[in-house]
Amino acid sequence: MEIDFSVLGKRIAQRRHELGLKQCTVAEKAGISNNYLSNIENGKSIPSLQSFSDICIALSTTPDYFLLGTIRTDDVP
């Protein structure tokens, strides 16, 4: 499976908008720069595994949503 980082970035931006958060707020929560988050959302930068994990936490979203566009619910109580 090849990761489409432009789609990944769009999903991150979409989730951020759904939550009504600004880039600077998410970047601060994730411990990254606003410019780096902007580049990730625009598909210009590939996030490190640590940055990706921190973004997921900042947006209260599982990695599978950003990577696959779906959320697994079979293991959610």
Buried (B, 14 or more C-beta within 10 A) or exposed (E): EEEEBEBBBBBBBEBBEEEEBEBEBBBBBBEBEBEBBBBBBEBEBEBEEEBBEBBBEBBEBBEEBBBBEEEEEEEEE
